[in-house]
Amino acid sequence: MPYKYFHMHAPQQPRREATLMTKGDPKKVIFAFAFPIFLSQLFQQLYSTADAWIVSKYLGDDAFSAVSSSGNLIHLMISFFVGASMGAGVVISRYFGAEDHEKMSKGVHTSILVSLICGLTLTLAGTVLASWIPGWMSLDKEVIPYAVPYLRWYFAGSLALVMYNTFKGVMNAVGDSRRPLYYLIISSLLNIFLDWLFLGPMDLGIEWAAIATTISQIVSALLCLAQLTKKDTVYALSWSKLRMDSAILKEVLRYGLPTGVQNSVIGLANVMVQTHINTFTKIGTAACGAYARIQGFAFLPITSFSMALTTYIGQNLGAKEYERAKAGARFGIWASMIMAEIIGVILYIFAEPLVGIFIKNPESIAIGAEQSRIESLFFFLLSYSHCLAGIFRGAGKAVIPMFVMLGVWCVFRIAYISVAMKIDHNIIWLFWAYPITWSISSLIYLLYYLKTDWIHGFERAST
């Protein structure tokens, strides 16, 4: 889409690399941006699912339990840095929408340098702590020998994972969601092939599943880096400009830290839930792990629309297109909720055969199917909460989702589970924690959305 160039700082040919979301039909603009993200998330989920299936096929249910139970802890340690990088996306999209390319460039270089430092820190911390983590999570003693090497090698690729998400965030912030899709497809297919090669014909151990993931993450990060260093792009990365601008860094931290804390809060709650799940032996761990792989498909429209809304709101509020921002927000919320609920109905109907793709134990399949039937029909509430969080992030109000997630998805959820498990140690009560907390957070978001001036609050914060 055409847009005016900032007279001193714009590259000569940026149009083909970025999309200004302040022009055109909001529905078409949001959908055109969200669809590549949807496809990229689909491929990511497919290769994650294939990874789990290959581990289960060649190494058995214990190895599958190790990979599944490790997922929540990996999310906890990585999600803070990934969430914090989203603050950079808000800043970049805001200045791109305002056509201030000089400040946008400073945002790009500041965020990449911060992510480089964070990625190195996470890599070191994760590999050092890998030996102790399974014990902290009360994993079954038969599962721990698989979990330790898997975690150690997964965290060895943390730098590549953090940098890929940062690079992708930069491109998404200027409306380029297609290239990250292409790069993810390449890395996903590579990861599936390497999983099969290492665990099948080569008959190697579980750590090679993590090594395959690390290799594919490095490839996707390098592909993004090659795009970012092209000199004719509006977001061009120049190594000589790689420094922290103090004013931009404050903005990135103001928007990014609450999101990072929010993601970590969700991750912490999930780790606590996983610890309770592990008390139901490896049968419960495998069941919930299989369901989690299936549930990931419900997150596809949720993630794609929430990310699209963050960029869309940021650009339009930066351009002072307030009514346009509201119209796009309404469309994104409804589209995401409808798509998520359709997937939920499918999971409800086909619960047993879908869970049975990953595990063979009949008792585990029955537990996983029960979890699916309890949670899947409430996916529209999960979608609503995430979309509102994305809208508030784009509006510069990332603190709101942070407090909602901290209070409801962490403190209340953990308190509910702790009390319920003491009264009746039944895994069913654990499953109900999710629909209950999704309902409460959705109600809070709805009241805030309707009762507060979140649009012009952004304008005042930006002056």
C-alpha positions in Angstrom: 0.0 0.0 0.0 1.3 3.5 -0.8 2.4 5.9 1.9 4.4 9.1 2.2 8.1 8.9 2.8 9.8 10.6 5.7 11.8 13.2 3.8 15.3 12.5 5.2 15.3 9.0 6.6 13.2 6.7 4.4 14.9 4.1 2.2 14.4 4.5 -1.5 12.3 1.4 -2.2 10.5 0.3 1.0 7.0 -0.4 -0.4 7.4 -4.0 -1.2 8.8 -4.8 2.3 6.2 -3.2 4.5 2.4 -2.5 4.8 0.9 0.6 6.3 -2.3 -0.5 8.0 -3.8 2.9 8.2 -5.4 2.7 4.8 -8.0 0.5 3.1 -10.8 -1.6 4.5 -9.9 -2.5 8.1 -11.4 -6.0 7.7 -9.3 -6.8 4.7 -6.2 -5.2 6.1 -6.4 -7.1 9.4 -7.2 -10.4 7.6 -4.4 -10.0 5.1 -2.0 -9.4 7.9 -3.4 -12.2 10.2 -3.6 -14.9 7.6 0.2 -15.3 7.0 0.6 -15.3 10.8 -2.1 -18.0 11.0 -0.3 -20.1 8.5 3.1 -19.6 10.2 1.5 -20.6 13.6 -0.1 -23.6 11.8 3.2 -24.8 10.5 4.8 -24.2 13.9 2.1 -26.2 15.5 2.4 -29.0 12.9 6.1 -29.3 13.3 5.7 -29.2 17.1 3.0 -31.9 16.8 5.2 -33.9 14.4 8.1 -33.6 16.8 6.0 -35.0 19.7 4.6 -37.8 17.5 8.1 -38.8 16.3 9.4 -38.9 19.9 6.4 -41.0 21.0 6.8 -43.4 18.0 10.5 -44.1 18.3 11.2 -43.5 22.1 7.8 -44.4 23.8 5.4 -42.7 26.2 8.0 -41.9 28.8 10.0 -39.8 26.4 6.8 -38.2 25.2 5.9 -37.3 28.8 9.4 -35.7 29.2 8.9 -33.5 26.2 5.4 -32.6 27.1 6.1 -31.8 30.7 9.1 -29.7 29.7 7.0 -27.5 27.5 5.5 -25.3 30.3 8.8 -24.7 31.9 10.5 -23.8 28.6 7.6 -21.4 28.0 8.2 -19.9 31.4 11.9 -19.2 30.8 11.5 -18.0 27.2 8.2 -16.2 27.3 9.5 -13.2 29.3 12.1 -12.4 26.7 9.7 -13.0 23.8 7.0 -10.9 25.6 9.4 -8.1 26.3 10.4 -8.0 22.6 6.7 -7.3 21.8 7.1 -3.9 23.4 9.6 -3.1 20.7 6.9 -4.1 18.1 4.5 -1.6 19.6 7.1 1.2 19.5 8.1 0.4 15.9 4.5 0.1 14.6 3.6 3.4 16.3 6.5 5.3 14.6 5.9 3.5 11.3 2.2 4.6 11.4 3.3 8.1 12.2 5.8 7.9 9.3 8.7 8.8 11.6 11.3 6.5 10.2 14.2 7.9 12.1 12.7 6.9 15.5 11.5 3.7 14.0 15.1 2.8 13.0 16.3 3.5 16.5 13.6 1.2 17.8 14.8 -1.6 15.5 18.4 -1.3 16.5 17.7 -0.9 20.2 15.4 -3.9 20.4 17.8 -6.2 18.5 20.7 -5.3 20.8 18.5 -5.9 24.0 17.3 -9.2 22.6 20.9 -10.3 21.8 21.9 -9.8 25.5 18.7 -11.5 26.8 19.1 -14.4 24.5 22.7 -15.1 25.6 21.6 -14.8 29.3 18.8 -17.3 28.7 21.0 -19.8 26.9 23.5 -19.8 29.8 20.9 -20.0 32.6 18.8 -22.7 30.9 21.7 -25.0 30.2 23.0 -24.7 33.7 19.7 -25.3 35.4 18.6 -28.2 33.2 19.8 -30.8 35.6 17.7 -29.5 38.5 14.5 -28.5 36.7 12.8 -32.0 36.4 13.2 -32.6 40.1 11.6 -29.2 41.0 8.6 -30.2 38.8 8.0 -33.5 40.6 8.5 -35.5 37.4 8.1 -39.3 37.5 11.5 -40.9 38.1 11.1 -42.9 34.9 10.7 -39.7 32.9 13.6 -37.6 34.4 16.4 -39.4 32.4 14.6 -38.2 29.2 13.8 -34.7 30.4 17.3 -33.6 31.5 19.2 -34.0 28.2 16.2 -32.7 26.2 16.0 -29.5 28.3 19.7 -28.9 28.2 19.9 -29.0 24.4 16.7 -27.1 23.9 18.0 -24.2 26.0 21.2 -24.3 24.0 19.1 -22.9 21.1 17.5 -20.1 23.2 19.5 -17.3 21.5 18.3 -18.3 18.1 14.7 -18.6 19.4 14.7 -15.2 21.0 16.4 -13.5 18.0 13.9 -15.1 15.6 11.0 -13.8 17.6 12.6 -10.3 17.7 13.3 -10.3 14.0 9.8 -11.5 13.3 8.4 -8.8 15.6 10.2 -6.1 13.7 8.8 -7.3 10.3 5.3 -7.7 11.7 5.4 -4.2 13.2 5.7 -2.7 9.7 3.0 -5.0 8.3 5.3 -7.7 6.8 3.9 -11.0 8.0 4.6 -13.0 4.9 8.4 -13.4 5.0 8.4 -14.8 8.6 5.8 -17.3 7.3 8.1 -18.4 4.5 11.1 -18.8 6.9 9.1 -20.7 9.4 7.8 -23.2 6.8 11.4 -23.8 5.8 12.6 -24.3 9.4 9.5 -26.5 10.2 10.1 -28.9 7.4 13.8 -29.0 8.3 12.9 -29.8 11.9 10.6 -32.6 11.0 13.1 -34.2 8.7 15.9 -34.0 11.3 13.6 -35.5 14.0 12.9 -38.4 11.7 16.5 -38.8 10.7 18.0 -38.6 14.2 15.4 -40.7 16.0 14.5 -43.1 13.2 17.2 -44.3 10.9 20.1 -43.0 13.1 18.4 -44.4 16.3 19.8 -41.6 18.5 18.6 -40.4 22.0 16.0 -37.8 23.0 18.5 -35.0 23.1 18.7 -35.2 19.3 15.0 -34.1 19.1 16.1 -30.9 20.9 19.2 -30.6 18.7 16.9 -30.8 15.6 14.8 -28.0 17.0 17.9 -25.9 17.8 19.2 -26.3 14.3 15.9 -25.3 12.7 15.6 -22.3 15.0 19.1 -21.1 13.9 18.1 -21.4 10.3 14.9 -19.4 10.7 16.8 -16.7 12.6 19.5 -16.4 9.9 16.9 -16.2 7.2 15.2 -13.3 9.0 18.6 -11.6 9.6 19.4 -11.8 5.9 16.1 -10.0 5.2 16.6 -7.4 7.9 20.1 -6.5 6.6 18.8 -5.6 3.1 19.6 -1.9 2.6 16.4 -1.1 0.6 14.0 -2.0 3.4 12.2 0.4 5.6 13.4 -1.5 8.7 17.0 -2.0 7.4 19.4 -3.3 10.1 22.9 -1.7 10.0 25.5 -3.2 12.4 27.1 0.2 12.8 23.8 1.6 14.2 23.4 -1.2 16.7 23.2 0.7 20.0 20.7 1.4 22.7 18.9 4.7 22.4 17.9 5.7 26.0 14.6 7.4 25.1 13.6 4.5 22.8 14.7 1.9 25.4 12.4 3.5 28.0 9.5 3.2 25.6 10.3 -0.4 24.7 10.6 -1.3 28.4 7.4 0.6 29.2 5.4 -1.4 26.7 7.5 -4.6 26.8 8.2 -5.3 30.4 4.5 -5.7 31.3 4.0 -8.1 28.4 7.1 -10.0 29.5 5.8 -10.2 33.0 2.4 -11.2 31.8 3.8 -14.1 29.7 6.0 -15.2 32.6 3.0 -15.1 34.9 1.1 -17.4 32.6 4.1 -19.6 32.3 4.6 -19.8 36.1 0.9 -20.7 36.5 1.3 -23.4 33.9 4.4 -24.8 35.6 2.5 -24.9 38.9 -0.4 -26.7 37.2 2.1 -29.1 35.5 3.5 -29.9 38.9 0.1 -30.9 40.1 -0.5 -32.9 36.9 2.7 -34.8 37.6 1.3 -36.0 40.9 -1.1 -38.2 38.8 1.9 -40.2 37.6 3.2 -40.5 34.1 -0.3 -41.5 33.0 -1.7 -38.1 33.8 1.4 -36.3 32.4 1.1 -38.1 29.1 -2.6 -37.5 28.9 -2.3 -33.7 29.5 0.7 -33.5 27.2 -1.3 -35.1 24.3 -4.2 -32.7 24.9 -1.8 -29.7 25.0 -0.6 -30.6 21.5 -4.1 -30.7 20.2 -5.2 -27.6 22.0 -2.4 -25.7 20.3 -4.5 -25.7 17.1 -7.1 -23.6 18.9 -4.4 -21.0 19.5 -3.9 -20.5 15.8 -6.6 -17.9 15.2 -6.1 -16.5 18.7 -2.4 -15.8 18.2 -2.8 -14.6 14.6 -5.5 -12.1 15.4 -4.1 -10.9 18.7 -0.8 -10.1 17.0 -2.5 -8.5 14.0 -4.6 -6.3 16.4 -1.5 -5.2 18.3 0.2 -4.0 15.1 -3.0 -2.6 13.6 -4.0 -0.6 16.8 -0.4 0.6 17.2 -0.2 1.9 13.6 -3.6 3.5 13.6 -3.3 5.2 16.9 0.1 6.5 15.9 -1.6 8.0 12.8 -4.4 9.3 15.0 -7.0 7.2 13.2 -9.1 6.5 16.3 -12.4 5.4 14.8 -10.6 3.2 12.4 -8.8 1.6 15.3 -12.1 0.8 17.0 -13.6 -0.7 13.9 -10.7 -3.0 13.4 -10.7 -4.0 17.0 -14.3 -5.1 16.8 -13.7 -7.2 13.7 -10.6 -8.9 15.0 -12.3 -9.9 18.3 -15.3 -11.5 16.6 -13.3 -13.2 13.8 -10.9 -14.8 16.4 -13.6 -15.9 18.7 -15.7 -17.6 16.0 -12.7 -19.4 14.5 -11.4 -20.6 17.9 -14.8 -21.9 18.9 -15.2 -23.9 15.6 -11.9 -25.6 16.5 -13.2 -26.2 20.0 -16.3 -28.0 18.7 -14.1 -30.2 16.5 -11.9 -31.1 19.4 -15.0 -31.9 21.6 -16.4 -34.3 19.0 -13.2 -36.1 18.1 -11.5 -36.0 21.5 -10.5 -39.7 21.8 -9.0 -40.3 18.3 -7.1 -37.0 18.4 -5.5 -37.8 21.8 -4.8 -41.3 20.6 -2.5 -40.0 17.9 0.2 -39.4 20.5 -0.3 -42.0 23.2 -1.4 -45.6 23.3 -2.3 -46.2 27.0 -6.2 -46.4 27.2 -6.2 -44.7 30.6 -4.2 -41.8 29.4 -6.4 -41.4 26.3 -9.5 -41.3 28.5 -8.0 -38.6 30.7 -6.9 -36.5 27.8 -10.3 -36.8 26.1 -12.0 -35.7 29.3 -9.8 -32.6 29.5 -10.7 -31.8 25.9 -14.4 -32.0 26.6 -14.2 -29.8 29.6 -12.1 -27.0 28.1 -12.7 -27.0 24.3 -16.2 -25.4 24.3 -14.8 -22.4 26.2 -12.1 -21.5 23.6 -14.1 -18.4 22.6 -13.4 -16.9 26.1 -9.7 -17.7 25.7 -9.7 -15.9 22.4 -11.5 -12.9 23.8 -9.0 -12.4 26.6 -6.0 -12.7 24.2 -7.5 -10.3 21.6 -8.3 -7.7 24.2 -4.8 -8.0 25.6 -3.4 -7.5 22.1 -5.5 -4.4 21.6 -4.4 -2.9 24.9 -0.7 -3.6 24.1 -1.1 -1.9 20.8 -2.7 1.1 22.6 0.3 1.4 24.9 -1.6 -0.1 27.9 0.4 -3.3 28.4 0.1 -2.9 32.2 -3.6 -3.8 32.1 -3.1 -7.3 30.6 -0.2 -7.9 33.0 -2.4 -7.2 36.1 -5.3 -9.2 34.8 -3.1 -12.2 34.1 -1.2 -11.9 37.4 -4.4 -11.7 39.4 -6.6 -14.2 37.5 -4.5 -16.6 35.5 -1.8 -16.9 38.1 -2.8 -16.1 41.7 -6.5 -17.1 41.5 -5.8 -20.2 39.3 -3.1 -21.5 41.5 -5.1 -20.8 44.7 -8.1 -22.6 43.2 -6.1 -25.6 42.2 -4.3 -25.8 45.6 -7.5 -25.8 47.5 -9.3 -28.1 45.1 -6.5 -30.7 45.2 -6.6 -30.7 49.0 -10.4 -31.2 49.1 -10.5 -33.8 46.4 -7.3 -35.0 44.6 -9.1 -35.5 41.3 -7.6 -34.3 38.0 -11.0 -33.1 36.8 -10.9 -30.1 39.1 -7.6 -29.2 37.6 -9.1 -29.1 34.1 -11.9 -26.8 35.3 -9.3 -24.2 36.4 -8.9 -23.0 32.8 -12.6 -22.3 31.8 -13.1 -20.6 35.2 -10.2 -18.2 34.9 -10.9 -17.5 31.2 -14.4 -16.4 32.1 -13.2 -14.1 34.9 -10.5 -12.5 32.7 -12.9 -12.0 29.8 -15.4 -10.2 32.1 -12.7 -7.9 33.5 -11.4 -7.1 30.0 -15.0 -6.4 28.7 -15.7 -3.9 31.5 -12.4 -2.1 30.9 -12.9 -2.1 27.2 -16.4 -0.6 27.5 -15.9 1.8 30.4 -12.4 3.4 29.8 -11.0 5.8 27.2 -8.2 3.5 26.0 -8.0 5.2 22.6 -7.2 8.7 23.8 -5.3 7.4 26.7 -2.7 6.3 24.1 -2.7 9.8 22.6 -2.0 11.5 25.9 0.8 8.9 26.7 2.4 9.5 23.4 2.7 13.3 23.6 
